[in-house]
Amino acid sequence: MYEKLKKPVFGVGINDSPDLTKKRIIYRDAEGKKKEKIVWECPYYRTWHDMLRRSYSPIFKKKFPTYKDVTCCEDWLLYSNFKKFMVENYGVESKLTTKKKVLDKDLLFKRNKIYSPETCVFVIPQLNAFILGDDKGSKYLVGASRHIKDIAKGNNAPFIGRCSDPFNLNPRGNRTEYCKVFPTEIEAHDFWRQHKHAIALKYAESPCTPEKLRGLLRTRWAILKTDGVYT
């Protein structure tokens, strides 16, 4: 039976589910003290709860300052509204990984601070890292680097163009990496861009990729020609 006196989750969330969202057992530890343990939790509820924790938990925000200004839209403060969105938008699981999809608020709108139906998508962690993992603070163009042993050569040191495919693992279980040496930084960067674009096109067509992300994957690392065609 639905518990009418459920406490608001993190002071704001309303769990209006008529169904059980957690199963607990009571047991006694080695000293005979009563303990409580959660043995099952609804995956919809768990995702909703984690989103609210990132949005409204002072402890979490203190530990992870980048979430300081993150909030959630009013509709999603009601559990049933969030569950409906997740049921309709989670999509199929990926055959590329055993990891479950995660709720992401930054892919569609960079540096977005609000969890909402308009700003969020469910993606596998590898796709999230693939899209957001370009800028690592290097002093060179993205995808270009120099081997530490060659830096002493100064301006004559060659550049390395490198791009990894997080979805395509080699026999050792590591990500497949495309790598080539170039005389200039721009050539190494362009090598990275071409491979990044090719990988993105492949996963834009994956059935586990949200429709909202397909356009981004097809164009973010492409070059727009004068005839309006991306390449």
Sequence and secondary structure as in RCSB ss.txt:
>XXXX:A:sequence
MYEKLKKPVFGVGINDSPDLTKKRIIYRDAEGKKKEKIVWECPYYRTWHDMLRRSYSPIFKKKFPTYKDVTCCED
WLLYSNFKKFMVENYGVESKLTTKKKVLDKDLLFKRNKIYSPETCVFVIPQLNAFILGDDKGSKYLVGASRHIKD
IAKGNNAPFIGRCSDPFNLNPRGNRTEYCKVFPTEIEAHDFWRQHKHAIALKYAESPCTPEKLRGLLRTRWAILK
TDGVYT
>XXXX:A:secstr
   TT   BTTTBB   SS  EEEEEEE TTS EEEEEEEE HHHHHHHHHHHHHH HHHHHH GGGTT EE GG
GGBHHHHHHHHHHH     TT SS  EEESSSSSTT  EE TTT EEE HHHHHHHH S    SS TTEE  TTT
GGGGGG  EEEEEEEEEEE TTS EEEEEEEESSHHHHHHHHHHHHHHHHHHHHT TTS HHHHHHHHHTT  B 
TTS B 
